[in-house]
Amino acid sequence: MSDRPSAPGGDRNTRHPTGIRVVITLLALAALLLGPLGYLRGLNAHAHAGSAAEWFTLAFAGAVGIPLLAAAVATVAGDRKAALWSLALLAWPLIFVTAIHLTQTH
């Protein structure tokens, strides 16, 4: 159990909900950017430009790890809506991977 008292009236226990939302928004933007960027760089990696595995790792961390981190932060802060939106970002990799492969020409 937490030593921190519950908020009066049964409200959220978040003292700075705007700050939490700003942090979640920044993490979401990073996820939306790093996932496709890393994936594209991984697909186009050459021997001199770095390993494809490094770029795919960045893509996975950006597309999956960051939304899970954002959901954890929002959950600990007591913001269920932000946590659910963060988990909804887990659909983003399906969208950008499909779009990238459908638009690429060989």
Residue pairs with C-beta under 8 A, 6 or more apart in sequence:
4 13
6 13
7 13
7 14
12 78
12 79
13 78
14 20
14 77
14 78
14 79
17 77
17 79
20 73
20 74
20 77
20 79
20 82
21 79
21 82
23 70
23 73
24 70
24 73
24 74
24 79
24 82
24 85
24 86
27 66
27 67
27 69
27 70
27 73
27 86
28 66
28 67
28 70
28 85
28 86
28 89
30 62
30 66
31 62
31 63
31 66
31 67
31 70
31 89
31 92
32 89
32 92
33 62
34 58
34 59
34 61
34 62
34 63
34 66
35 59
35 62
35 63
35 92
35 93
35 96
36 59
36 63
36 96
36 100
37 58
37 59
37 62
38 55
38 56
38 57
38 58
38 59
38 60
38 61
38 62
38 63
39 55
39 56
39 59
39 63
39 96
39 97
39 100
40 100
41 50
41 55
41 58
41 59
42 52
42 53
42 54
42 55
42 56
42 58
42 59
43 52
43 100
43 104
45 51
45 52
45 54
45 55
59 93
63 92
63 93
63 96
64 90
64 93
66 89
67 86
67 87
67 89
67 90
67 92
68 86
68 87
68 90
70 82
70 83
70 86
70 89
71 83
71 86
71 87
74 80
74 82
74 83
74 86
75 83
